[in-house]
């Protein structure tokens, strides 16, 4: 049997738990499954349910990308009630090795394996080979990561919580909206706007700014109304969302020197379809003063593949073998 196989691979977000099985080195992922997190009381229950459903008895290794900061054995998810001990999870499933990493670290590791069919280009020039790559993605929360070249020539994925960095305004209207949000939240992070819940926050702030009655909308309602152009406040919400996303993406590209390109993951942007104004995004992305031309040349792609982070989770386990 190959070292580290068979493998249980997980991608756990604030809403859904995605699982897959990999039988051997180089094998395609099998039994890919998406379960609502709320369907199970814990990570262990979700994993056990997956293995039972698909008749998989004993993985040797496991890697789980999870929407949380992983700083020790105890993991507390930011946008879910799940809490667990890595060592206890490993013991309960009888694993030889168990690696738990941030979900966007796992997604970053998948980027070199993505094919053109997995991506939608959003302007820019040509990626510089070997240069740093930036990754961000609004979904249940806002994930941020990237890839940088290591001493051995391969890529190293960054692990952080950049989605909780303070969100800045790029003009007076954005400043007004953030001022309204600051009355509600002690700290207005990027995730307070660039996420599912953030769409609702932004919609409510716009209604307050314009003196409109606020409807009780869920994130999907905001996007559906924007796509159908049936509610002007929802249309404007998506426009401001796009502007804020472009500004944050440009900041990340400058911070990392991401001449290798910027990738947008998460579930929101692909769902928006034509309501995502690519020209508006590029305008905010490139609006960086003296470094505008650098941003003009950087390509951006929206990730359209359904479960790339599961591939990244397997890549993370491969790195354990290589070292």
C-alpha positions, -999 to +999 in steps of 0.1 A: +000+000+000+013+035-009+026+056+019-002+077+033-030+060+015-060+057+014-067+092+024-097+110+038-098+146+025-120+174+039-129+210+031-149+224+059-165+258+055-189+277+077-219+263+058-209+230+041-186+201+048-170+186+017-154+152+018-135+130-006-116+097-007-083+091-024-073+055-027-037+057-040-010+081-052-021+099-084-056+085-082-086+107-089-107+118-059-137+095-053-170+098-035-169+135-034-197+146-010-211+179+002-230+179+035-245+209+054-224+213+085-257+217+105-266+181+095-240+168+121-232+178+156-194+177+151-166+173+127-162+137+139-198+129+133-196+144+098-165+124+089-180+092+104-212+097+085-194+102+053-173+070+057-203+050+066-224+063+037-197+054+012-186+021+028-151+034+035-137+016+065-102+029+074-083+058+059-046+059+069-040+096+066-064+126+066-061+162+058-088+187+066-089+223+054-111+242+078-125+278+080-106+287+112-072+298+124-053+266+133-028+275+160-027+244+181-046+212+190-079+229+198-097+243+168-126+267+171-144+276+138-152+313+133-186+309+115-198+276+129-204+261+164-180+232+157-151+228+181-127+199+182-093+185+192-071+174+164-055+147+185-089+134+197-102+134+161-072+115+149-076+089+177-113+085+171-109+077+134-078+055+140-056+076+117-018+073+114-015+110+105-040+139+106-032+173+092-056+202+098-049+234+079-068+266+071-093+260+043-078+288+021-043+273+026-057+241+011-073+261-017-040+279-024-022+246-027-046+235-054-039+266-076-010+251-097-032+221-105-062+241-118-069+239-156-082+267-179-116+251-177-116+257-139-111+294-143-127+326-157-104+354-166-111+389-152-087+411-172-051+419-167-020+408-185+001+376-184+012+359-151+049+360-144+062+325-139+075+317-104+061+350-090+039+351-059+002+344-063-026+359-043-059+342-033-091+355-017-126+344-016-159+356-002-183+329+010-197+322+044-166+342+055-137+358+037-107+336+031-073+350+022-041+332+013-014+330-013+016+311-027+052+322-025+083+304-038+103+285-012+141+280-010+137+247-029+118+263-058+084+250-049+055+270-037+047+275+000+011+284+010+005+312+034-018+307+064-035+337+079-068+355+088-066+384+064-103+385+061-105+400+096-082+430+087-098+464+089-118+474+058-109+508+044-129+532+023-118+543-012-141+572-015-166+594+005-196+571-001-178+540+010-167+560+041-204+568+048-213+531+046-185+520+068-195+547+093-229+532+095-215+497+100-192+510+127-222+521+147-232+484+147-199+466+149-170+474+172-146+465+143-156+466+106-134+439+091-133+431+054-154+400+062-182+422+076-188+433+040-172+406+018-191+375+028-227+361+028-236+379+060-216+409+047-240+413+017-269+416+041-248+441+063-240+461+032-276+461+020-289+473+054-263+500+056-273+512+021-310+513+031-301+534+062-280+557+040-307+562+015-336+563+040-352+532+026-372+506+044-351+475+050-366+441+040-357+409+059-334+394+032-310+365+033-277+366+013-292+346-015-321+370-017-298+400-021-279+382-050-311+370-066-326+405-066-294+420-079-293+395-107-329+401-116-325+439-111-357+438-092-345+459-062-323+489-066-308+487-031-297+451-039-283+461-072-263+489-054-253+464-027-236+441-053-219+471-070-204+482-036-195+446-028-177+445-062-158+477-055-148+467-020-136+433-033-116+449-060-099+472-035-091+444-011-078+422-040-056+451-052-042+456-017-034+419-014-017+419-048+005+448-037+013+433-003+024+400-018+039+413-051+015+389-068+028+392-103+018+355-107-019+366-106-048+369-082-074+341-078-109+346-065-125+316-047-155+312-025-191+307-036-204+343-040-187+356-071-195+326-093-231+328-081-234+365-091-227+357-128-233+388-149-243+408-119-205+408-110-193+439-129-158+429-141-150+464-153-160+479-119-139+453-101-109+460-123-113+498-117-111+493-080-084+467-082-062+490-103-068+522-085-036+522-065-020+556-074+016+554-084+014+516-087-016+515-110+003+501-139+016+472-119-020+463-110-032+468-146-008+441-157-018+415-130-043+389-142-072+379-121-092+347-123-124+335-107-122+299-097-152+280-111-141+245-101-165+230-075-141+213-050-105+224-056-096+226-019-099+189-016-071+185-042-051+210-021-056+190+010-040+160-007-011+182-019-006+192+018-002+156+027+022+150-002+044+177+013+047+157+045+062+128+025+085+151+006+100+165+037 
